[in-house]
């Protein structure tokens, strides 16, 4: 399953299995987490990365994507940054074709205009 986290597209084969295998990364029982708790954990992790002036690495993106998929069913999440703070996520379900097109554009170095469909998804 393709997943869009902000402007990064990744592919997650088995979200629940990834959570089981990588549970130590989350520091708690992710199976017992409620969706709101999971989203706050993701927001907090992204805030920590933002505060360091970094971007999340592929493993982190995959872990966070698996958690969001498992807890919400969404395949896209936008965590906007306002005044240095990572805000609450906007979640949506996008057609696989759109996600694949975004992934292709990014791979070709053309960038992606994710703002256009986030505006429509709101």
C-alpha positions in Angstrom: 0.0 0.0 0.0 1.3 3.4 -0.9 1.3 6.1 1.8 2.0 9.8 1.6 3.5 11.5 4.7 3.7 15.2 4.0 5.7 15.1 0.7 7.2 11.6 1.1 5.6 8.6 -0.6 6.5 5.2 0.7 5.2 1.7 0.3 4.1 -0.4 3.3 3.4 -4.0 2.6 1.9 -5.2 5.9 1.3 -2.3 8.4 0.2 -4.5 11.4 3.2 -6.9 10.9 5.6 -3.9 10.8 4.2 -2.7 14.1 4.7 -6.1 15.7 8.3 -6.4 14.4 9.3 -2.8 15.2 7.3 -2.4 18.5 10.5 -1.4 20.4 10.8 1.7 18.2 7.4 3.0 19.5 8.2 2.5 23.2 4.9 1.1 24.2 2.0 -1.2 23.3 1.0 0.1 19.9 -1.7 -2.5 19.7 -3.5 -0.9 22.6 -3.2 2.6 21.3 -6.2 4.5 20.3 -6.1 6.4 17.0 -5.8 9.8 18.7 -2.9 8.5 20.9 -1.2 7.1 17.8 -1.6 10.4 15.9 -0.2 12.4 18.8 2.8 10.0 19.0 3.5 10.6 15.3 3.1 14.3 15.7 5.6 14.3 18.6 8.1 12.3 16.6 7.8 14.6 13.6 8.2 17.6 16.0 11.4 16.2 17.4 12.8 15.8 13.9 11.7 19.3 12.9 13.3 20.8 16.0 16.6 19.2 15.0 16.3 20.8 11.5 16.2 17.3 9.9 13.8 15.3 7.8 12.6 11.9 8.9 14.7 9.0 7.5 13.0 6.2 5.5 12.7 3.8 8.4 11.0 6.4 10.5 8.6 7.3 7.7 7.8 3.7 7.2 7.2 3.1 10.9 5.0 6.2 11.2 3.1 5.3 8.1 2.4 1.8 9.3 1.1 3.2 12.6 -1.2 5.7 10.8 -2.5 3.0 8.4 -3.2 0.5 11.2 -4.9 3.0 13.5 -6.9 5.2 11.0 -7.1 3.5 7.7 -5.8 6.6 5.9 -3.2 6.4 3.2 -2.1 10.0 3.4 -1.3 12.4 6.3 -0.3 16.0 6.2 1.3 17.4 9.4 1.5 21.2 8.6 4.1 23.3 10.4 3.0 26.7 11.8 5.4 29.0 13.7 7.8 26.1 14.2 5.2 23.7 15.6 4.0 20.6 13.9 0.2 20.8 13.9 -2.5 18.2 14.1 -2.6 16.0 11.1 -5.0 16.1 8.2 -5.8 12.6 7.1 -7.4 11.4 3.9 -7.6 8.4 1.6 -6.2 9.1 -1.9 -6.6 6.9 -5.0 -3.6 4.7 -5.5 -3.1 6.3 -9.0 -2.5 9.7 -7.4 0.0 8.4 -4.9 1.8 6.5 -7.7 1.9 9.7 -9.8 3.3 11.7 -6.9 6.0 9.0 -6.3 6.9 9.0 -10.0 7.3 12.8 -10.1 9.4 12.8 -7.0 11.7 10.0 -8.4 12.1 12.1 -11.6 13.1 15.1 -9.5 10.2 17.1 -10.7 8.8 17.6 -7.2 5.1 17.4 -6.4 2.4 19.8 -5.8 0.9 18.1 -2.8 -0.8 21.3 -1.8 -3.3 21.0 -4.6 -4.9 17.8 -3.5 -4.6 18.6 0.2 -6.7 21.6 -0.4 -9.3 19.4 -2.2 -9.1 16.8 0.5 -9.9 19.3 3.3 
